Amino acid sequence: MSVAERERHIVDGAIGFFSEHGLDAQMRDLATAIGVTHTLVYHYFPTKQALVDRVYLEVFEGRWKPEWEALLDNRKLSPEAKLNAFYVDYARTVLTREFVRILIFSGLSDRSITDRFFHLLATRLFPRLVRETRRHRGSSSRARPSAREHELLMGLHGGVFYGGLRWFVYGQAVHETRPALDDATVIADRVRSYLDTSLSLEPAGRAAAVPSRTAR
C-alpha cells in the first residue's frame, strides 16, 4: 500500500473497531484487528488521542453539510418545510452504526467526541432551529431560549437520533416493518408535533432563560 492507502486503512479500521469495542479499547488490540503492527499505527498516529481526533473529523465533523445551514437560512421556505427537509437529510447522513455507537461510547468515556459534536450543534444548528421555531410562532425575538424552548427542541432532535440508538445499540427496529431511519413521514410527524407544541410556549424572552451551563 502507498502511504495514503495505509493511513486510510488504519482510519477506516479504527472507525469500525471503536464503533464495536468503544474508545477505551487498547491500540494494540486495534492493530491486531485490522492486521497491522502496533508500531505502524503509532507511526501514523503518535497518540491514541490523535487517532480519536481523526475519527471525529471523519465520522462527525466531516459529515456536516454547509447546505443544511443554507437551507435553514432560506427565507422563502416555511419553518415546517425547512425542518422536514433538514431532518430527513440529517438522519440519512449521520444515523449510521459508526456515528451512533461511537457517540454513545464517547459519552461513556471521556466525552471528547460528544463535547466537540454538541458544540458544533450548539453553534451551527440549534440557534437556527430556535429561530425557525419562533418564526413559526410569529416571533422575531433573539432572546436566549427559555428552558421550555430548549427542552422541546432537545426532544425533537433527540427523537430523531433515538431511532438510530434503538437500532444500532439496542437492536430494536423502529417498527415491526422497520421503516428507514430517514423515513419522511415519521420525521414529518415529529416535526409537526414539535411545532404544534411550540405554539403553547410563552412569548420568547418572557420565560426564564435556560442557565448558560446547559444552554447548548
Secondary structure by P-SEA (a helix, b strand, c coil): ccaaaaaaaaaaaaaaaaacccccccaaaaaaaacccaaaaaaacccaaaaaaaaaaacccccccaaaaaaaacccccaaaaaaaaaaaaaaccccaaaaaaaaaaaaccaaaaaaaaaaaacccaaaaaaaaaaaacccccccccaaaaaaaaaaaaaaaaaaaacccccccccccccccccaaaaaaaaaaaaaaacccccccccccccccccc
